[in-house]
């Protein structure tokens, strides 16, 4: 995967972690320069469905 750049200051984003909301999973990225955070959807949790 290519590195993501901040939309505010164009610096590299660092991966902060993974969160789950409902049945969706997201990667959270944070910019070390300006503190801007972005979330990227990475998929659906298959164990959530019955």
PQR file with spaces between the fields and no chain letter, atoms N, CA, C, O and H, PARSE charges and radii, in Angstrom:
ATOM       1  N    UNK     1       0.842   -1.190    0.000 -0.4000 1.5000
ATOM       2  CA   UNK     1       0.000    0.000    0.000 -0.0000 2.0000
ATOM       3  C    UNK     1       0.879    1.242    0.000  0.5500 1.7000
ATOM       4  O    UNK     1       1.877    1.313    0.717 -0.5500 1.4000
ATOM       5  N    UNK     2       0.508    2.185   -0.786 -0.4000 1.5000
ATOM       6  CA   UNK     2       1.256    3.443   -0.833 -0.0000 2.0000
ATOM       7  C    UNK     2       0.905    4.282    0.386  0.5500 1.7000
ATOM       8  O    UNK     2      -0.195    4.178    0.930 -0.5500 1.4000
ATOM       9  H    UNK     2      -0.303    2.128   -1.369  0.4000 1.0000
ATOM      10  N    UNK     3       1.855    5.119    0.812 -0.4000 1.5000
ATOM      11  CA   UNK     3       1.624    5.986    1.960 -0.0000 2.0000
ATOM      12  C    UNK     3       0.574    7.041    1.653  0.5500 1.7000
ATOM      13  O    UNK     3       0.454    7.508    0.520 -0.5500 1.4000
ATOM      14  H    UNK     3       2.749    5.204    0.371  0.4000 1.0000
ATOM      15  N    UNK     4      -0.175    7.404    2.669 -0.4000 1.5000
ATOM      16  CA   UNK     4      -1.198    8.427    2.502 -0.0000 2.0000
ATOM      17  C    UNK     4      -0.621    9.770    2.919  0.5500 1.7000
ATOM      18  O    UNK     4       0.208    9.846    3.827 -0.5500 1.4000
ATOM      19  H    UNK     4      -0.077    7.024    3.589  0.4000 1.0000
ATOM      20  N    UNK     5      -1.062   10.824    2.255 -0.4000 1.5000
ATOM      21  CA   UNK     5      -0.635   12.178    2.589 -0.0000 2.0000
ATOM      22  C    UNK     5      -1.792   12.954    3.193  0.5500 1.7000
ATOM      23  O    UNK     5      -2.951   12.732    2.844 -0.5500 1.4000
ATOM      24  H    UNK     5      -1.735   10.762    1.518  0.4000 1.0000
ATOM      25  N    UNK     6      -1.469   13.871    4.106 -0.4000 1.5000
ATOM      26  CA   UNK     6      -2.461   14.718    4.760 -0.0000 2.0000
ATOM      27  C    UNK     6      -3.095   15.650    3.737  0.5500 1.7000
ATOM      28  O    UNK     6      -2.405   16.206    2.882 -0.5500 1.4000
ATOM      29  H    UNK     6      -0.528   14.051    4.390  0.4000 1.0000
ATOM      30  N    UNK     7      -4.407   15.820    3.825 -0.4000 1.5000
ATOM      31  CA   UNK     7      -5.112   16.705    2.900 -0.0000 2.0000
ATOM      32  C    UNK     7      -4.928   18.173    3.267  0.5500 1.7000
ATOM      33  O    UNK     7      -5.176   19.050    2.439 -0.5500 1.4000
ATOM      34  H    UNK     7      -4.968   15.369    4.519  0.4000 1.0000
ATOM      35  N    UNK     8      -4.494   18.455    4.505 -0.4000 1.5000
ATOM      36  CA   UNK     8      -4.320   19.846    4.933 -0.0000 2.0000
ATOM      37  C    UNK     8      -2.918   20.373    4.676  0.5500 1.7000
ATOM      38  O    UNK     8      -2.750   21.488    4.183 -0.5500 1.4000
ATOM      39  H    UNK     8      -4.293   17.743    5.177  0.4000 1.0000
ATOM      40  N    UNK     9      -1.882   19.551    5.018 -0.4000 1.5000
ATOM      41  CA   UNK     9      -0.514   20.072    4.902 -0.0000 2.0000
ATOM      42  C    UNK     9       0.377   19.239    3.987  0.5500 1.7000
ATOM      43  O    UNK     9       1.547   19.578    3.806 -0.5500 1.4000
ATOM      44  H    UNK     9      -2.018   18.645    5.419  0.4000 1.0000
ATOM      45  N    UNK    10      -0.149   18.149    3.401 -0.4000 1.5000
ATOM      46  CA   UNK    10       0.541   17.305    2.429 -0.0000 2.0000
ATOM      47  C    UNK    10       1.727   16.531    3.022  0.5500 1.7000
ATOM      48  O    UNK    10       2.588   16.069    2.273 -0.5500 1.4000
ATOM      49  H    UNK    10      -1.099   17.874    3.548  0.4000 1.0000
ATOM      50  N    UNK    11       1.787   16.384    4.349 -0.4000 1.5000
ATOM      51  CA   UNK    11       2.821   15.566    4.975 -0.0000 2.0000
ATOM      52  C    UNK    11       2.324   14.122    5.054  0.5500 1.7000
ATOM      53  O    UNK    11       1.136   13.862    4.863 -0.5500 1.4000
ATOM      54  H    UNK    11       1.087   16.759    4.957  0.4000 1.0000
ATOM      55  N    UNK    12       3.219   13.196    5.332 -0.4000 1.5000
ATOM      56  CA   UNK    12       2.855   11.782    5.450 -0.0000 2.0000
ATOM      57  C    UNK    12       2.003   11.547    6.694  0.5500 1.7000
ATOM      58  O    UNK    12       2.236   12.145    7.745 -0.5500 1.4000
ATOM      59  H    UNK    12       4.184   13.407    5.488  0.4000 1.0000
ATOM      60  N    UNK    13       1.009   10.662    6.557 -0.4000 1.5000
ATOM      61  CA   UNK    13       0.165   10.274    7.685 -0.0000 2.0000
ATOM      62  C    UNK    13       0.719    8.990    8.301  0.5500 1.7000
ATOM      63  O    UNK    13       1.198    8.103    7.594 -0.5500 1.4000
ATOM      64  H    UNK    13       0.820   10.176    5.704  0.4000 1.0000
ATOM      65  N    UNK    14       0.647    8.909    9.616 -0.4000 1.5000
ATOM      66  CA   UNK    14       1.083    7.719   10.336 -0.0000 2.0000
ATOM      67  C    UNK    14      -0.159    6.949   10.788  0.5500 1.7000
ATOM      68  O    UNK    14      -1.146    7.552   11.211 -0.5500 1.4000
ATOM      69  H    UNK    14       0.259    9.630   10.190  0.4000 1.0000
ATOM      70  N    UNK    15      -0.109    5.615   10.697 -0.4000 1.5000
ATOM      71  CA   UNK    15      -1.241    4.793   11.112 -0.0000 2.0000
ATOM      72  C    UNK    15      -1.356    4.832   12.633  0.5500 1.7000
ATOM      73  O    UNK    15      -0.398    4.542   13.349 -0.5500 1.4000
ATOM      74  H    UNK    15       0.692    5.126   10.353  0.4000 1.0000
ATOM      75  N    UNK    16      -2.540    5.193   13.109 -0.4000 1.5000
ATOM      76  CA   UNK    16      -2.792    5.311   14.546 -0.0000 2.0000
ATOM      77  C    UNK    16      -3.416    4.038   15.103  0.5500 1.7000
ATOM      78  O    UNK    16      -3.154    3.670   16.248 -0.5500 1.4000
ATOM      79  H    UNK    16      -3.319    5.428   12.527  0.4000 1.0000
ATOM      80  N    UNK    17      -4.238    3.363   14.302 -0.4000 1.5000
ATOM      81  CA   UNK    17      -4.866    2.135   14.773 -0.0000 2.0000
ATOM      82  C    UNK    17      -6.038    1.731   13.906  0.5500 1.7000
ATOM      83  O    UNK    17      -6.273    2.305   12.842 -0.5500 1.4000
ATOM      84  H    UNK    17      -4.451    3.663   13.372  0.4000 1.0000
ATOM      85  N    UNK    18      -6.777    0.725   14.380 -0.4000 1.5000
ATOM      86  CA   UNK    18      -7.953    0.220   13.682 -0.0000 2.0000
ATOM      87  C    UNK    18      -9.131    0.278   14.650  0.5500 1.7000
ATOM      88  O    UNK    18      -9.012   -0.113   15.811 -0.5500 1.4000
ATOM      89  H    UNK    18      -6.586    0.259   15.244  0.4000 1.0000
ATOM      90  N    UNK    19     -10.269    0.770   14.161 -0.4000 1.5000
ATOM      91  CA   UNK    19     -11.477    0.803   14.980 -0.0000 2.0000
ATOM      92  C    UNK    19     -12.590    0.071   14.249  0.5500 1.7000
ATOM      93  O    UNK    19     -12.533   -0.116   13.034 -0.5500 1.4000
ATOM      94  H    UNK    19     -10.366    1.087   13.218  0.4000 1.0000
ATOM      95  N    UNK    20     -13.605   -0.342   15.003 -0.4000 1.5000
ATOM      96  CA   UNK    20     -14.768   -0.985   14.420 -0.0000 2.0000
ATOM      97  C    UNK    20     -15.999   -0.216   14.830  0.5500 1.7000
ATOM      98  O    UNK    20     -16.187    0.106   16.004 -0.5500 1.4000
ATOM      99  H    UNK    20     -13.652   -0.190   15.990  0.4000 1.0000
ATOM     100  N    UNK    21     -16.845    0.080   13.845 -0.4000 1.5000
ATOM     101  CA   UNK    21     -18.097    0.766   14.090 -0.0000 2.0000
ATOM     102  C    UNK    21     -19.192   -0.066   13.447  0.5500 1.7000
ATOM     103  O    UNK    21     -19.274   -0.151   12.222 -0.5500 1.4000
ATOM     104  H    UNK    21     -16.692   -0.181   12.892  0.4000 1.0000
ATOM     105  N    UNK    22     -20.033   -0.679   14.268 -0.4000 1.5000
ATOM     106  CA   UNK    22     -21.043   -1.577   13.714 -0.0000 2.0000
ATOM     107  C    UNK    22     -20.362   -2.773   13.109  0.5500 1.7000
ATOM     108  O    UNK    22     -19.620   -3.472   13.799 -0.5500 1.4000
ATOM     109  H    UNK    22     -19.966   -0.610   15.263  0.4000 1.0000
ATOM     110  N    UNK    23     -20.592   -3.032   11.832 -0.4000 1.5000
ATOM     111  CA   UNK    23     -19.939   -4.161   11.186 -0.0000 2.0000
ATOM     112  C    UNK    23     -18.810   -3.721   10.249  0.5500 1.7000
ATOM     113  O    UNK    23     -18.284   -4.547    9.503 -0.5500 1.4000
ATOM     114  H    UNK    23     -21.195   -2.464   11.271  0.4000 1.0000
ATOM     115  N    UNK    24     -18.427   -2.443   10.269 -0.4000 1.5000
ATOM     116  CA   UNK    24     -17.370   -1.935    9.408 -0.0000 2.0000
ATOM     117  C    UNK    24     -16.085   -1.703   10.193  0.5500 1.7000
ATOM     118  O    UNK    24     -16.115   -1.332   11.366 -0.5500 1.4000
ATOM     119  H    UNK    24     -18.854   -1.772   10.875  0.4000 1.0000
ATOM     120  N    UNK    25     -14.947   -1.930    9.521 -0.4000 1.5000
ATOM     121  CA   UNK    25     -13.640   -1.681   10.129 -0.0000 2.0000
ATOM     122  C    UNK    25     -12.981   -0.506    9.413  0.5500 1.7000
ATOM     123  O    UNK    25     -13.093   -0.362    8.196 -0.5500 1.4000
ATOM     124  H    UNK    25     -14.923   -2.232    8.567  0.4000 1.0000
ATOM     125  N    UNK    26     -12.296    0.327   10.186 -0.4000 1.5000
ATOM     126  CA   UNK    26     -11.629    1.506    9.650 -0.0000 2.0000
ATOM     127  C    UNK    26     -10.203    1.579   10.171  0.5500 1.7000
ATOM     128  O    UNK    26      -9.942    1.224   11.321 -0.5500 1.4000
ATOM     129  H    UNK    26     -12.205    0.210   11.175  0.4000 1.0000
ATOM     130  N    UNK    27      -9.265    2.044    9.321 -0.4000 1.5000
ATOM     131  CA   UNK    27      -7.921    2.378    9.758 -0.0000 2.0000
ATOM     132  C    UNK    27      -7.914    3.866   10.048  0.5500 1.7000
ATOM     133  O    UNK    27      -8.467    4.650    9.277 -0.5500 1.4000
ATOM     134  H    UNK    27      -9.477    2.332    8.387  0.4000 1.0000
ATOM     135  N    UNK    28      -7.293    4.264   11.153 -0.4000 1.5000
ATOM     136  CA   UNK    28      -7.217    5.669   11.528 -0.0000 2.0000
ATOM     137  C    UNK    28      -5.779    6.135   11.316  0.5500 1.7000
ATOM     138  O    UNK    28      -4.834    5.508   11.794 -0.5500 1.4000
ATOM     139  H    UNK    28      -6.844    3.627   11.779  0.4000 1.0000
ATOM     140  N    UNK    29      -5.630    7.237   10.595 -0.4000 1.5000
ATOM     141  CA   UNK    29      -4.320    7.822   10.321 -0.0000 2.0000
ATOM     142  C    UNK    29      -4.259    9.211   10.934  0.5500 1.7000
ATOM     143  O    UNK    29      -5.258    9.931   10.950 -0.5500 1.4000
ATOM     144  H    UNK    29      -6.398    7.746   10.207  0.4000 1.0000
ATOM     145  N    UNK    30      -3.081    9.592   11.441 -0.4000 1.5000
ATOM     146  CA   UNK    30      -2.906   10.907   12.049 -0.0000 2.0000
ATOM     147  C    UNK    30      -1.654   11.563   11.481  0.5500 1.7000
ATOM     148  O    UNK    30      -0.625   10.912   11.296 -0.5500 1.4000
ATOM     149  H    UNK    30      -2.270    9.007   11.427  0.4000 1.0000
ATOM     150  N    UNK    31      -1.757   12.869   11.208 -0.4000 1.5000
ATOM     151  CA   UNK    31      -0.630   13.643   10.716 -0.0000 2.0000
ATOM     152  C    UNK    31       0.198   14.129   11.907  0.5500 1.7000
ATOM     153  O    UNK    31      -0.345   14.713   12.845 -0.5500 1.4000
ATOM     154  H    UNK    31      -2.592   13.397   11.358  0.4000 1.0000
ATOM     155  N    UNK    32       1.495   13.891   11.870 -0.4000 1.5000
ATOM     156  CA   UNK    32       2.372   14.320   12.965 -0.0000 2.0000
ATOM     157  C    UNK    32       2.638   15.825   12.931  0.5500 1.7000
ATOM     158  O    UNK    32       3.029   16.405   13.945 -0.5500 1.4000
ATOM     159  H    UNK    32       1.936   13.417   11.108  0.4000 1.0000
ATOM     160  N    UNK    33       2.434   16.455   11.791 -0.4000 1.5000
ATOM     161  CA   UNK    33       2.702   17.894   11.652 -0.0000 2.0000
ATOM     162  C    UNK    33       1.549   18.752   12.163  0.5500 1.7000
ATOM     163  O    UNK    33       1.742   19.611   13.023 -0.5500 1.4000
ATOM     164  H    UNK    33       2.116   15.985   10.968  0.4000 1.0000
ATOM     165  N    UNK    34       0.343   18.516   11.631 -0.4000 1.5000
ATOM     166  CA   UNK    34      -0.782   19.402   11.975 -0.0000 2.0000
ATOM     167  C    UNK    34      -1.829   18.741   12.882  0.5500 1.7000
ATOM     168  O    UNK    34      -2.723   19.424   13.379 -0.5500 1.4000
ATOM     169  H    UNK    34       0.186   17.817   10.932  0.4000 1.0000
ATOM     170  N    UNK    35      -1.732   17.418   13.106 -0.4000 1.5000
ATOM     171  CA   UNK    35      -2.668   16.732   13.990 -0.0000 2.0000
ATOM     172  C    UNK    35      -3.967   16.286   13.330  0.5500 1.7000
ATOM     173  O    UNK    35      -4.846   15.742   13.999 -0.5500 1.4000
ATOM     174  H    UNK    35      -1.005   16.862   12.702  0.4000 1.0000
ATOM     175  N    UNK    36      -4.095   16.509   12.026 -0.4000 1.5000
ATOM     176  CA   UNK    36      -5.302   16.115   11.289 -0.0000 2.0000
ATOM     177  C    UNK    36      -5.433   14.594   11.299  0.5500 1.7000
ATOM     178  O    UNK    36      -4.437   13.889   11.134 -0.5500 1.4000
ATOM     179  H    UNK    36      -3.381   16.950   11.483  0.4000 1.0000
ATOM     180  N    UNK    37      -6.659   14.075   11.492 -0.4000 1.5000
ATOM     181  CA   UNK    37      -6.916   12.642   11.476 -0.0000 2.0000
ATOM     182  C    UNK    37      -7.838   12.277   10.329  0.5500 1.7000
ATOM     183  O    UNK    37      -8.770   13.016   10.012 -0.5500 1.4000
ATOM     184  H    UNK    37      -7.468   14.647   11.626  0.4000 1.0000
ATOM     185  N    UNK    38      -7.575   11.131    9.705 -0.4000 1.5000
ATOM     186  CA   UNK    38      -8.410   10.623    8.626 -0.0000 2.0000
ATOM     187  C    UNK    38      -8.717    9.159    8.894  0.5500 1.7000
ATOM     188  O    UNK    38      -7.922    8.443    9.502 -0.5500 1.4000
ATOM     189  H    UNK    38      -6.818   10.531    9.962  0.4000 1.0000
ATOM     190  N    UNK    39      -9.897    8.723    8.426 -0.4000 1.5000
ATOM     191  CA   UNK    39     -10.285    7.323    8.545 -0.0000 2.0000
ATOM     192  C    UNK    39     -10.463    6.745    7.148  0.5500 1.7000
ATOM     193  O    UNK    39     -10.979    7.403    6.244 -0.5500 1.4000
ATOM     194  H    UNK    39     -10.543    9.305    7.933  0.4000 1.0000
ATOM     195  N    UNK    40     -10.024    5.499    6.993 -0.4000 1.5000
ATOM     196  CA   UNK    40     -10.170    4.814    5.716 -0.0000 2.0000
ATOM     197  C    UNK    40     -10.862    3.485    5.968  0.5500 1.7000
ATOM     198  O    UNK    40     -10.392    2.689    6.781 -0.5500 1.4000
ATOM     199  H    UNK    40      -9.605    4.964    7.727  0.4000 1.0000
ATOM     200  N    UNK    41     -11.973    3.232    5.284 -0.4000 1.5000
ATOM     201  CA   UNK    41     -12.704    1.973    5.439 -0.0000 2.0000
ATOM     202  C    UNK    41     -11.864    0.847    4.856  0.5500 1.7000
ATOM     203  O    UNK    41     -11.336    0.962    3.750 -0.5500 1.4000
ATOM     204  H    UNK    41     -12.355    3.878    4.624  0.4000 1.0000
ATOM     205  N    UNK    42     -11.745   -0.247    5.611 -0.4000 1.5000
ATOM     206  CA   UNK    42     -10.943   -1.380    5.151 -0.0000 2.0000
ATOM     207  C    UNK    42     -11.774   -2.637    4.962  0.5500 1.7000
ATOM     208  O    UNK    42     -11.257   -3.626    4.442 -0.5500 1.4000
ATOM     209  H    UNK    42     -12.174   -0.341    6.509  0.4000 1.0000
ATOM     210  N    UNK    43     -13.030   -2.642    5.360 -0.4000 1.5000
ATOM     211  CA   UNK    43     -13.847   -3.820    5.119 -0.0000 2.0000
ATOM     212  C    UNK    43     -14.951   -3.998    6.137  0.5500 1.7000
ATOM     213  O    UNK    43     -15.192   -3.154    7.000 -0.5500 1.4000
ATOM     214  H    UNK    43     -13.450   -1.839    5.783  0.4000 1.0000
ATOM     215  N    UNK    44     -15.612   -5.137    5.996 -0.4000 1.5000
ATOM     216  CA   UNK    44     -16.733   -5.479    6.855 -0.0000 2.0000
ATOM     217  C    UNK    44     -16.312   -6.674    7.705  0.5500 1.7000
ATOM     218  O    UNK    44     -15.667   -7.598    7.211 -0.5500 1.4000
ATOM     219  H    UNK    44     -15.416   -5.822    5.294  0.4000 1.0000
ATOM     220  N    UNK    45     -16.677   -6.650    8.968 -0.4000 1.5000
ATOM     221  CA   UNK    45     -16.352   -7.740    9.882 -0.0000 2.0000
ATOM     222  C    UNK    45     -17.303   -8.914    9.613  0.5500 1.7000
ATOM     223  O    UNK    45     -18.496   -8.812    9.902 -0.5500 1.4000
ATOM     224  H    UNK    45     -17.202   -5.899    9.370  0.4000 1.0000
ATOM     225  N    UNK    46     -16.791  -10.034    9.061 -0.4000 1.5000
ATOM     226  CA   UNK    46     -17.687  -11.142    8.721 -0.0000 2.0000
ATOM     227  C    UNK    46     -18.303  -11.832    9.930  0.5500 1.7000
ATOM     228  O    UNK    46     -19.368  -12.435    9.801 -0.5500 1.4000
ATOM     229  H    UNK    46     -15.822  -10.117    8.827  0.4000 1.0000
ATOM     230  N    UNK    47     -17.678  -11.765   11.090 -0.4000 1.5000
ATOM     231  CA   UNK    47     -18.238  -12.415   12.279 -0.0000 2.0000
ATOM     232  C    UNK    47     -19.428  -11.652   12.853  0.5500 1.7000
ATOM     233  O    UNK    47     -20.127  -12.163   13.728 -0.5500 1.4000
ATOM     234  H    UNK    47     -16.813  -11.275   11.194  0.4000 1.0000
ATOM     235  N    UNK    48     -19.665  -10.428   12.366 -0.4000 1.5000
ATOM     236  CA   UNK    48     -20.791   -9.630   12.828 -0.0000 2.0000
ATOM     237  C    UNK    48     -22.115  -10.187   12.299  0.5500 1.7000
ATOM     238  O    UNK    48     -23.145  -10.101   12.968 -0.5500 1.4000
ATOM     239  H    UNK    48     -19.097  -10.013   11.655  0.4000 1.0000
ATOM     240  N    UNK    49     -22.074  -10.764   11.082 -0.4000 1.5000
ATOM     241  CA   UNK    49     -23.288  -11.301   10.448 -0.0000 2.0000
ATOM     242  C    UNK    49     -23.583  -12.696   10.989  0.5500 1.7000
ATOM     243  O    UNK    49     -22.669  -13.467   11.280 -0.5500 1.4000
ATOM     244  H    UNK    49     -21.237  -10.834   10.540  0.4000 1.0000
ATOM     245  N    UNK    50     -24.850  -13.006   11.116 -0.4000 1.5000
ATOM     246  CA   UNK    50     -25.239  -14.327   11.634 -0.0000 2.0000
ATOM     247  C    UNK    50     -25.844  -15.170   10.555  0.5500 1.7000
ATOM     248  O    UNK    50     -26.230  -16.312   10.808 -0.5500 1.4000
ATOM     249  H    UNK    50     -25.593  -12.380   10.879  0.4000 1.0000
